[in-house]
Amino acid sequence: MEVEDKLKALSAAAQFDICGYSGVRDFVPSPRRFIHRAALPGGGSICLFKVLLTNVCMNDCAYCVNRVARDFPRRAFQPEELARAFMQLYERRMVRGLFLSSGVADNPTRTMEAMVKTVEILRYRYGFKGYIHLKILPGASFDCVAEGCKLADRVSVNMEAPTVQHLARLSKRKDLYRNIVEPMRWVKKLKAADERLAPSGQTTQFVVGAAGESDLDLLRTTSALYREVELRRAYFSPFRPVSNSPLEGRPPANPLRAHRLYQSDWLLRIYGFPLKEVELALGKKGELSLQKDPKLVIAENQPWLFPVDVNRASYEELLRVPGIGPVSAQRIAEARREHSIDSMLSLRKMRVVTSRAAPYIWFQGMLEWEKQASFIPHLEEPEEPAPSLAQVLSP
């Protein structure tokens, strides 16, 4: 009963760490909160045992359910106890992997050592070879980070806010550079020395709407992290007020805002759009539209690029078309080596969303479009270097 009580409390507290599907679907209640369905990079998903080692925490994060000043029952697993609980679930085929995070009980390094010990028991005593995502606690030592990278498939340290100024509104105890960015750089350095370490890379999470940050702030920092610490991906967790906390009166963030951030992040990370182009999706106040897909807004703001000839356009030009993604763009490129594309039906068979793509494409038989397009000048702006991580963290 004691283990069940801990499991209930520490899995509920872990729900605020995001590691799965993006957008509004993240917030559909689950009857088993300790089981979390996470997306796999190549498609599909995996059921993870998602839990905290402890909800005891010395940090003062204003948005957090586990913050130091909150009055609620505190629980903690011992490493052997948590490893045994995971293996029982694994042997019953209820979970296939582990997502382990924690509050900072007294000292980041000591708490992280207990997390690493839990993973060591799983790997060496029980011989578990499956997927493990291990959180790096802000402020933990280099040795802890190095051991974590040896044992885990993926590691992550949560940034939570995009700049020094925004993090200061949420916590007086965290140093963005020393506690968060420096461990990220350690992970990059460790992986450069041995690519076998943390083979699924490192990630981070932002709490959207807690610090008054704009979407521009979030996207600029995310872009800089991809370039400078080789971040694998970012997660966006919509702020939800917690009772008995400094932000309990603040309204929750709209989950659709997080969904638009994920769509914009996809353009940066998967489509390879430069940050300057993604910024075309933003309004005057640096916010993404909740009504329109950011890729559509970007296309509307670059009319001189369209329509594109689907039989001649490059892969990169096809990616700019709403309704055409990396898979359908590749299919178009392969199909036209054998024959010309001359119908919407052909494009639909290649998984193009033709209802979105139609205004932005051309093929033989659409001569009027070709005539109109010839009078639209192709405008080019000189490229500017993207802002560095130091520039975006302390604007």
C-alpha positions, 0 to 999 in steps of 0.5 A, spaced: 500 500 500 505 504 501 508 503 494 501 504 491 501 511 495 507 513 492 506 511 485 499 515 485 502 521 488 509 521 484 506 519 477 501 525 478 506 530 479 510 527 473 504 529 468 507 536 467 513 533 464 511 533 457 515 527 452 509 525 448 504 527 442 504 535 441 498 539 441 491 539 444 491 531 445 497 532 451 491 534 455 486 528 454 486 525 461 488 518 462 485 512 467 493 510 468 497 516 469 503 513 470 503 510 463 504 515 458 504 514 451 510 517 447 511 518 440 517 515 437 522 519 432 521 514 426 513 514 427 509 509 432 509 510 440 511 507 446 508 506 453 513 509 458 512 509 466 512 516 467 514 518 475 518 522 479 523 520 484 520 525 489 516 531 489 520 534 495 523 540 492 527 546 494 526 550 488 521 556 488 518 555 481 512 559 481 508 555 476 510 548 479 506 543 483 512 541 487 514 548 489 518 549 496 512 553 499 506 549 497 503 545 503 501 538 500 503 531 502 511 529 500 513 522 497 519 519 495 522 513 492 528 509 494 532 507 488 531 500 489 524 501 490 522 504 484 526 500 480 523 494 482 516 497 481 518 499 474 520 492 473 513 489 475 510 493 470 514 492 465 514 484 466 506 485 466 507 488 459 504 495 461 510 499 460 516 498 455 520 504 458 521 509 463 521 517 464 524 519 470 524 526 473 524 528 480 524 534 485 530 537 488 530 534 495 536 538 498 541 538 493 541 537 485 547 533 485 545 528 491 538 527 488 541 526 481 545 521 484 539 517 486 536 518 480 542 515 476 542 509 482 535 507 480 537 507 472 544 503 474 539 498 478 535 497 472 541 496 467 546 492 471 541 488 476 535 487 472 538 487 465 533 492 462 535 494 455 529 498 453 528 505 453 530 510 458 529 518 458 532 521 464 531 528 466 537 532 468 536 536 474 538 544 474 545 545 478 547 537 478 554 536 477 558 534 471 559 527 473 552 526 474 550 528 467 556 524 464 553 518 468 546 519 466 548 520 458 552 513 459 545 509 462 540 513 458 537 513 451 535 520 452 536 526 457 533 533 458 534 539 462 528 543 462 529 550 460 522 552 462 522 560 460 526 563 454 530 568 457 534 570 463 528 575 464 523 571 463 526 565 468 527 571 473 519 572 473 518 564 475 524 563 480 529 566 484 533 560 485 535 558 478 541 561 474 539 560 466 546 559 464 549 556 470 544 551 472 541 549 465 545 552 459 551 549 461 549 542 463 546 542 455 553 544 453 556 538 457 551 533 454 553 536 447 561 535 449 560 528 452 556 526 445 561 529 441 566 525 444 562 518 444 556 518 440 554 512 443 552 516 449 544 518 450 543 516 443 536 519 442 539 526 444 537 531 449 531 535 449 528 541 453 521 543 455 518 550 456 512 552 460 508 556 455 504 562 458 507 562 465 512 568 464 509 573 459 513 571 454 511 571 446 511 566 441 517 570 438 521 569 444 520 561 445 522 560 437 528 564 437 531 560 443 529 554 441 532 555 434 538 557 437 538 551 442 538 547 435 544 550 432 548 551 439 547 545 443 544 540 438 537 539 441 533 534 438 527 537 440 523 542 444 516 541 448 511 546 449 507 545 456 501 550 456 501 553 463 496 551 468 495 554 474 496 551 481 492 552 487 497 555 493 502 558 488 504 565 486 500 564 479 494 561 482 490 567 479 493 567 472 488 564 467 491 557 463 494 558 457 490 556 451 493 549 449 492 551 441 497 556 442 502 550 444 499 546 438 501 552 433 508 552 437 509 545 435 507 546 428 512 552 428 517 548 431 516 542 426 518 547 420 524 549 424 526 542 425 524 538 420 522 542 414 529 546 415 526 553 414 530 558 417 528 562 423 527 569 419 522 565 414 518 562 420 518 569 423 513 571 418 508 567 421 508 572 427 503 578 428 506 585 430 506 582 438 510 576 436 504 571 437 502 566 432 495 566 429 490 561 433 486 561 427 491 559 421 497 554 421 503 558 421 505 554 414 499 557 411 501 564 414 508 564 411 505 562 404 500 568 404 506 573 406 510 570 401 506 571 394 512 572 390 514 564 391 507 561 388 504 558 384 510 553 384 510 548 378 510 541 381 514 538 375 520 543 376 520 545 383 526 543 387 524 539 394 525 546 398 520 549 394 515 544 394 516 544 402 513 551 402 507 549 399 501 548 404 499 541 404 505 538 402 510 535 407 517 532 407 514 525 405 509 528 399 515 532 397 519 526 396 514 522 393 513 528 387 520 528 386 520 521 385 514 520 381 516 526 376 522 522 374 518 517 370 512 521 368 509 528 368 504 530 374 498 533 371 492 532 375 490 533 382 488 526 383 495 524 382 497 529 387 492 526 392 495 519 391 502 522 394 498 524 400 498 531 398 492 535 401 490 538 395 485 543 398 490 547 401 495 546 396 491 548 390 492 555 390 499 555 391 501 550 385 501 549 377 502 544 372 500 543 365 493 545 363 493 551 368 496 556 363 492 562 366 496 561 373 502 561 369 501 567 366 499 571 372 505 568 376 510 571 370 508 578 372 510 577 380 517 579 381 521 574 386 523 578 391 530 576 395 532 579 402 539 579 404 540 574 409 542 576 416 545 571 421 540 568 426 541 570 433 546 566 438 544 563 444 547 568 448 543 574 444 536 571 445 537 569 452 539 576 455 536 580 449 
